[in-house]
Amino acid sequence: MAFCTSWPAGATTPEPSGLKGQQVGQPFPSGVAGGAIQSVGGLRWQLLWGGRQWDIPAEHQRHVHFVVYTGRQRVQCEGFNKQATNGNFYGTCYPVANGPQHVCRVTTSGAVTPIFQYPTGSNGLSPANGILTQGPDGFLYGVAVGGPGGTGFQVIFQLSTSGSFTELYQSNGCTPKTGCSRVMQASDGNLWIANPPGESVYSITTSGGLLQTVSFSSQPNAYAHPQLLIQASSGILYGTTGEPNPAYDDVGSVFSLDAGLPPPQ
């Protein structure tokens, strides 16, 4: 997951680290110090940066996690996912340096609009991992954390593309060592969550009702923390286990979960 920072208009912008590709495009209009990710013919992605376009290598194209835009808006951003069905990007941002965390909408031309502010104070929340997933129903789904030190509990939430926030379900807390939950909407219309600290995969309805839980607690420790879920064309869920921080040097595994789900449409 990349992190990006805008610069004042006219500032010198560095080349994007890890994304050094061939310069392929024309300069930006005068005064634009950043840029945005764009699709090129639906086949590849480019990063517009510092008045130039850079091809993004294939190994970075599966998850587009960053958007860069005009320095005049002075917004820091992180955790931006692939393009939503309305053509925009959504992710965690800081409209004010070191200020409250928001979800921002960013267009491919670089316009930034904060649409939701995470609550602060004693009942505050912060993004667990900055990852938002858009379901087939058009809503964005993600995980926030709260409680002492941001490790007390996790919240599965639904967010409309206009910024309407709904808390759906709470689970146990998470830490950088265990990793935090990730959520996806599967072909049955329900949300499936990989919950590494809870050593489980569980599903809930889009209104927050718990449906079922698959426990991994009988597995050896390294294999007991599911981190990621995807759904194959067959309807079967696949995922990985382990600990997300490579500093802990733990092994993991790849698993499949046949919950009788229909193939995605």
N, C-alpha and C positions, 0 to 999 in steps of 0.2 A: 504494500500500500504506500503510495507516494504522498509526499507532503509538498504543498506549493505555497508560495508567498508572492503577492503582487508587489511591484516596485513603483515608486513615483513616476509619473509620466516623464519621459526623456531620460530615465536612468538606464544604465547599461545592464542588460539582463544576461546572465550566464547561459551557456548551453545546458539543456536538460540532462542531468546526470543519469547515466544508464540508458539513454535514449538517443544516442548519437547515430543519426542516420544520414542519408543523402539529402542535401538541400534541394528541394524540388519546386518551391513556389516563388511567388512574387512578394515584395515587401508589403507590410501593413500600411494603412493610411498614416499620415503624419500624426505624431503624438501618442500613438498606441504603443505601450511598453510591454504588453503581454499578449495573450492569445487564447485560443480554445482548441479543443480536440474536434476534429471533424471526420466524417465518413467520406471516403473517396470511392464513388461508384458502388458502394455497398460491399466492397471487397477488402479494403484495408483502411487503416487509420493513419492520420497525420496529426502531429502536434504543431500548432502555430506558436512560435516562441521568438521573441526578440525581433519581430519583423520578418521572420523567415519560417518556412515550413520544413518539418523534419519527419521522415518516415519513421514509424514506430516498428521496431523489429518484431517478427512473428511471435517470439516468446513472450512479448508484453501485450499482445492483442487480445488474449482471452478475457482479461479483466482490466477494463480501462478505469483507473482509480484516480485520475487527476484531471483538473481543468485549470488552465491559466488564463488570465484575462487582464483587462486594462488596469494599470497601476493607479489611476485616479480614484478607484473605488477602495483601495487599500484594505483588501479582505484577504485573510489567510484561510486556506481550505485544506481538507484532508478527507480521505475516505470516499471519493466519488466513484460511483459504480457505472456500469455500462449505460448506454443511452436508453432513456425511457421511451415508451410507445408514443408519447407526444413530441419526441425529438429533443427534449431537454435532458440535462443531467441533474441529479440530486445527491447531496451529501453534506457532511459536517463542515461547518465554516465558523469563522470568528469575524463578524463584521467590525468589531472593535478589538484591537490588539489586546490579548490576555483577558478579553471580556467574556460574557456568557456564550456558550456554544449554541449554535443554531443549525437548522437544516436550511440550505440554500438551493434555489433553482438557478441553474446556469444555462444560458442558451449557447448554441454553437457560435454565435457572434460575440460572446463574451459578456452579455448583460447578466448581472448578478442580482437576485432578489431573495432576501431572507424570508422564508415562509413560516418558520416555527422556531421559537426559542425554548430550549430545555429549561424547565423550572429550576430556580435556585433556592437557597435557604435550607431550612431544616427538612423540607420535603423535596429537596432538589434531586434532579436526575442528570446524568451525563451519558453520552453514547458509549456503549460497551466496546465497540470495535469500529464504529463509523460506517458499517456496511448496511446499506438499504437494499432490499430486494423488491422488485415490482412483481406482484402476482398477476395472473391472468385477469383478475377482477379490476386491475388498474390501480389498486392501492399499493402504497409502499409499506413494507414491513421491516422492522428492525428490533434491536435489543438495546435497552438502556439499563444503567446500574444506579443504585442509590444506597442509602444507609451509610454507616460510619466508614470513612475512607473510600466510599464508592464500591465497597465489596460486600455490603450487607444483603442485597437481593438484586435479582434481575427482573426487568419488566419487558415482556413482549408487547409491542405496540403496533398500531396501524396508523398510517398517516396518508391523508389524501394529498394529491399534487397541488392543492391550494393551501395546505397547511393545517387541516383539521386533524387533531391528535386524539387517539382513543387508546387507553390502556386496556390490554386484553387479559393478561395473565402474569402472575408473579411466581418466580421460582427462587431457588437458593442462590446465594451470591457467588461471585467468581473472582479470581485473582489472575495476574499476569502469568503465573506458572501453569494453572489449570487451563486458562483460556476461558472465554465467555461464549455464550450460546450464539448460534446462528440459525436463522429462520428462513424457510422457503414455503411457498404455496404449491402444493402438489396437485396432480390432476383430479383428485377427488374434491378439490375446492377447499380443503382444510390446510392448516399450517402444520408443518413438521419441523421440529426443532432438535438440533444436535446440542445436547447439554453436557459439556465435558465435566464440570464439577459435580453434577448429579449422576454421572456415569450412566447416562441414559439417552435414548431418543424418544420423544413423546410427540403426540399430535393434539391439537386443539382446534375448535371451530373458529371461524372469523369473529364470533362474538365472545370467545374466551372460554368455552366449555371444554374441559379436559376429556379426551376420548380414550386414549390408550398410552401406555408407557412400555417401552422395551428396555429392560435393564441390562447393562454391561458389567455389573458389579462382580459377576462370577469370573470375569476374565482377569489375567495378570494385569498389574497396575498399568503398564505401558499401553495395554490394549483396551483399557476400561474407560477412556475419555474420548468419545466421538466428537470430532471437531467440525466436520463439514458434511453436507448432504447434497446430492444431485439426483435427479430422476432421469432414468434412461428412457428410450423410446418404447421399451417393453412395459413400462410402468414400475419396474423395480427400482428401489432406492439404493444408491451406492454412497459410501462415505469413507472417511479416514479417521483413524484414532491416533492418539499420541499427545504430546504436549507442544504447544505452538512455539515456545521459545527455544531456539536451537542451542542456547547456552546450557540447557539441561541435558542435552545429548541423549535423549530417550528414543527408543525405537517406537514404531507404531505399526499399524496394519491397515489394510483396505477391506471393507466388509460390504456385503449386500444384505438388503432387507426387503423381503417379498411380503408386502402387506395387502396383496390382492388389489392394488390400485390399477385403474385403467390406463392405457397408454395416453400420454399427453396429446392434446389436439393441436 
